[in-house]
């Protein structure tokens, strides 16, 4: 598991909250990748798009349709935030697949900030948009009256578990995939099974590319679902 160790970039002293580490380096590179793709890649837009412009437009259209389909027209106002989330997670996941890099999204400290950020944002938005009516999200009016208090408690617990599951899902999947890659790479040192281990590494690596996209998609679409609940808290 040494590939997940947080290390200082300079010096050997104790790590503090302001210390530059491999985590901060690769987080900054993920931000730079998003800016490079979406800002610099579309700075000189043309009718016949370049490769960078094509990728940016495909990503824009993909996320825009997701937001519109899940949240409705009301959710389009929050598209920039959701688009930023998707692109940041996707770029961080993909950068983590570069040999000798660091997978920032494998750390719960990073994904928890993203998950709780979404949780706080949609909760505040729910109360701002609906006031006390936002609490209707926990009251299942279609259920029989005796069951409603029990269902309200279940709904309340599931609501507060959201940021935990949101963040652990992303970190767990990224950590597990990279750990499996490391295991297969270790088997490649054994001469007798090296060819099979190398094939296994190639297969798992291809799977991890797919998982990197899927996890960014899952995180984003769950954000859209939570946003929909905040905008329309009616069962």
C-alpha positions in Angstrom: 0.0 0.0 0.0 3.0 2.3 -0.2 1.6 3.9 -3.4 -1.0 5.6 -1.2 1.5 7.1 1.3 1.4 10.9 1.6 5.0 12.3 1.3 6.5 15.7 1.5 7.8 17.3 -1.7 10.7 19.1 0.1 12.5 18.3 3.4 11.8 15.5 5.9 10.0 17.3 8.7 6.6 16.6 10.1 3.7 17.1 7.6 1.4 20.0 8.5 -1.8 21.3 6.9 0.3 23.8 4.9 3.0 21.4 3.8 3.4 20.7 0.1 3.0 17.0 -0.5 2.5 14.6 -3.4 -1.3 15.0 -2.8 -1.2 18.8 -3.3 1.0 18.4 -6.3 -1.4 16.0 -8.1 -4.5 17.9 -7.0 -3.0 21.0 -8.6 -2.2 19.0 -11.8 -5.8 17.8 -11.9 -7.0 21.5 -11.7 -4.5 22.4 -14.4 -5.8 19.6 -16.6 -9.4 20.8 -16.2 -8.3 24.4 -17.1 -6.2 23.2 -20.0 -9.0 21.2 -21.5 -12.0 23.4 -20.9 -10.5 26.9 -21.0 -7.4 26.7 -23.1 -8.8 23.9 -25.3 -11.8 26.1 -26.3 -10.0 29.5 -26.3 -9.9 29.5 -30.1 -13.2 27.9 -31.1 -13.8 27.0 -34.7 -16.6 25.5 -36.7 -14.4 22.5 -37.4 -13.2 21.8 -33.9 -9.8 20.7 -32.8 -9.3 17.6 -30.8 -9.2 19.5 -27.6 -12.4 21.5 -28.5 -14.1 18.2 -29.5 -13.4 16.6 -26.1 -14.5 19.7 -24.2 -17.7 19.9 -26.2 -18.5 16.2 -25.7 -17.9 16.5 -22.0 -20.1 19.6 -21.8 -22.9 18.0 -23.7 -22.7 14.8 -21.7 -22.9 16.5 -18.3 -25.5 19.1 -19.5 -27.9 16.3 -20.7 -27.3 14.4 -17.4 -28.2 17.4 -15.3 -31.2 18.3 -17.5 -32.5 14.7 -17.5 -32.2 14.1 -13.7 -33.0 17.5 -12.2 -35.1 19.1 -14.9 -34.8 22.7 -16.2 -34.5 24.1 -12.7 -31.2 22.2 -12.2 -29.5 23.8 -15.2 -28.7 26.9 -13.1 -26.2 24.7 -11.1 -24.6 23.1 -14.1 -21.3 24.9 -13.7 -20.8 23.4 -10.3 -21.7 19.9 -11.4 -19.6 20.2 -14.6 -16.6 21.2 -12.4 -17.1 18.3 -10.1 -17.2 15.8 -13.0 -14.2 17.1 -14.8 -12.1 17.4 -11.6 -12.8 13.9 -10.5 -12.3 12.5 -14.0 -9.0 14.2 -14.5 -7.8 13.2 -11.0 -8.8 9.6 -11.7 -7.0 9.6 -15.1 -3.9 11.2 -13.8 -3.7 8.6 -11.1 -3.2 6.0 -13.9 0.1 7.5 -15.0 3.0 5.4 -13.7 4.7 6.9 -10.7 1.8 9.3 -10.2 -0.4 9.7 -7.1 -4.1 8.9 -7.1 -5.6 11.7 -5.0 -9.1 10.3 -5.2 -8.0 7.2 -3.4 -7.7 9.2 -0.2 -10.9 9.6 1.9 -9.6 13.0 3.0 -10.0 14.3 -0.6 -13.3 12.5 -1.5 -14.8 13.5 1.9 -14.3 17.1 1.1 -16.1 16.6 -2.2 -18.9 14.5 -0.7 -19.6 16.8 2.3 -19.3 19.8 0.0 -22.2 18.4 -2.1 -24.1 17.5 1.0 -23.9 20.9 2.6 -24.6 22.7 -0.7 -27.8 20.8 -1.5 -29.0 21.0 2.1 -28.6 24.7 2.3 -30.1 25.1 -1.2 -33.1 22.9 -0.1 -33.9 25.2 2.8 -33.2 28.4 0.8 -35.5 27.3 -2.0 -38.2 25.6 0.0 -37.9 26.8 3.6 -39.5 24.4 6.1 -41.2 22.6 3.2 -37.8 21.0 2.6 -38.5 18.7 5.5 -41.2 17.1 3.4 -38.4 15.1 1.8 -38.4 12.9 5.0 -42.2 12.6 5.3 -43.5 9.9 2.9 -47.1 11.2 2.6 -48.1 8.3 0.2 -47.4 5.7 2.9 -50.0 4.6 5.5 -50.1 7.0 8.5 -48.8 4.6 11.1 -45.7 3.9 9.0 -44.8 7.5 8.3 -42.8 8.2 11.5 -40.8 5.0 11.0 -40.1 5.9 7.3 -39.3 9.4 8.3 -36.6 8.1 10.7 -35.2 5.8 7.9 -35.2 8.7 5.4 -33.4 10.9 7.9 -30.7 8.4 8.6 -30.2 7.6 4.9 -30.0 11.4 4.2 -27.2 11.9 6.6 -25.4 8.8 5.4 -25.3 10.2 1.9 -22.0 12.1 2.2 -20.3 9.1 3.8 -21.3 6.7 1.1 -20.7 9.3 -1.6 -17.1 9.8 -0.5 -16.2 6.2 0.5 -17.6 4.8 -2.8 -15.1 6.9 -4.9 -12.1 6.4 -2.6 -12.7 2.7 -2.1 -13.0 1.9 -5.8 -9.9 3.9 -6.8 -7.8 2.4 -4.0 -9.0 -1.2 -4.7 -8.2 -0.9 -8.4 -4.7 0.4 -7.9 -4.0 -2.2 -5.2 -5.0 -5.0 -7.7 -2.7 -3.4 -10.3 0.2 -3.5 -7.8 -0.5 -7.1 -7.0 -0.4 -8.2 -10.6 2.7 -6.1 -11.2 4.4 -8.0 -8.3 3.5 -11.3 -9.9 5.3 -10.1 -13.1 8.6 -10.5 -11.2 8.1 -14.2 -11.1 9.6 -15.6 -14.3 7.2 -18.6 -14.6 4.0 -16.6 -14.5 5.4 -13.2 -15.8 3.6 -13.3 -19.2 0.3 -14.0 -17.6 0.9 -11.4 -15.0 1.7 -8.8 -17.6 -1.5 -9.7 -19.5 -3.4 -9.3 -16.2 -1.8 -5.9 -15.7 -2.9 -4.8 -19.1 -6.5 -6.1 -18.6 -6.8 -4.5 -15.2 -5.3 -1.2 -16.5 -7.9 -1.1 -19.2 -10.6 -1.8 -16.7 -9.3 1.0 -14.4 -9.6 3.5 -17.3 -13.2 2.5 -17.5 -13.7 2.6 -13.8 -12.1 6.1 -13.6 -14.8 7.4 -15.9 -17.6 5.4 -14.3 -16.7 6.6 -10.8 -16.7 10.2 -12.0 -20.1 9.6 -13.6 -21.6 7.9 -10.5 -20.4 10.7 -8.2 -21.9 13.3 -10.6 -25.2 11.6 -11.2 -25.7 11.1 -7.5 -25.0 14.8 -7.0 -27.8 15.5 -9.6 -30.2 13.2 -7.7 -29.4 15.0 -4.4 -29.9 18.3 -6.2 -33.3 17.2 -7.5 -34.3 16.3 -3.9 -33.3 19.8 -2.8 -35.3 21.5 -5.6 -38.3 19.2 -5.4 -38.5 17.7 -1.9 -41.9 16.0 -2.5 -42.5 12.2 -2.4 
